[in-house]
Amino acid sequence: MPDVPVGLVGVVGRPIDHSLSPLLHTAAFEALSVPWTSLAFEVGPGGGASVVEAMRTLGLKGLSVTMPLKEEVALAVDRLEGPAAHLRSVNCLVRDGDEIVGLSTDGDGLLAALDCSFGFTPASSRVVIVGGGGAARSVAAALGAAGALEVAVVTRTETQAAQVAVVAGACGRVGDPTDAALADLVIETTPVGMAGTAAGDAVPLVDPGLLHAGQIAVDLVYQPRRTAWVEHASAQGATTMGGLGMLVHQAALQITRWTGREAPVEAMWAAVEARGDTD
């Protein structure tokens, strides 16, 4: 068995080279004077159960879980907590005594970013979510729990949209791209516009030309920091935010859970800002 630092955490998934999680974790640990280490582990499809077992046997304090392992890992943990129990998808593993617990911090991380950046809270708001993946489901669950008036989900198929809408609860419904014109908040969760991917040049499901002043438009893609969709929405007068906000705040929630201490969000943001290739 290899030597493992006393406080080892990390991020696991594939591809993993682009991940900013070790940078965020390290910045937090340095600010908190916690002598922990964060590493990136490349694990592909089919490795979810081995990830949980490795965390158990190697004594890791926690792991951030990214694609394509979120659902696999959820099936292998001892217990799912909070929204993860409903979503059956996790982005964070925590050691709780002898148990490995799965959490989902993406949705709450986005809400924290919106509150921090704009003072926006979703209570009684109309929201459009674009996309049908795990991030969309996590965001839908958080919005429903936070009291959104309506969460309309726009995907390429009505069946997929319905699967996301149901996790928002009574406020969720299948949406149409034109719903974006009447929304308070529009959230693009697909990889459209992501640098270095096949989806980067795809046509977005919701035309940012529908957006206007008085709305908030968020794209969860963070590389590039400002996608073409965000730039177009901004040109229409909408207030915009890229995916770094959710990335930082979901990581902060994980840091707090791992260490039992309030995460130093400003230090984590500073570490990202100092890294020029996120622009």
Number of C-alpha atoms within 10 A of each C-alpha: 5 5 6 11 14 12 16 18 26 21 25 28 23 19 14 17 10 10 15 19 22 18 15 24 26 22 21 26 20 15 14 15 9 12 12 17 17 21 16 20 17 13 20 15 11 12 16 23 15 14 22 23 14 11 19 16 9 14 16 20 20 27 27 28 28 20 17 18 23 23 19 21 25 28 17 18 21 13 15 22 13 11 23 23 15 14 19 19 25 30 28 29 30 21 18 13 7 8 12 20 22 33 26 32 26 28 22 22 24 26 23 22 22 20 13 13 11 13 10 16 16 21 14 12 18 20 27 31 30 26 26 22 16 21 21 24 28 27 26 28 25 23 29 22 17 17 16 22 16 23 30 26 32 28 22 12 11 13 12 16 26 19 17 31 28 19 24 26 18 13 20 26 21 21 20 18 19 14 17 28 18 15 21 19 24 28 24 25 21 23 20 23 24 21 16 10 11 11 14 16 14 12 11 18 16 24 15 23 15 15 27 20 12 12 22 23 25 26 27 25 24 21 18 17 19 23 23 17 23 23 15 18 24 21 16 16 15 23 19 22 26 23 21 24 22 26 22 25 26 24 26 23 21 26 23 14 18 20 16 9 11 13 23 18 19 13 18 23 18 12 17 19 13 9 11 7 10 15 12
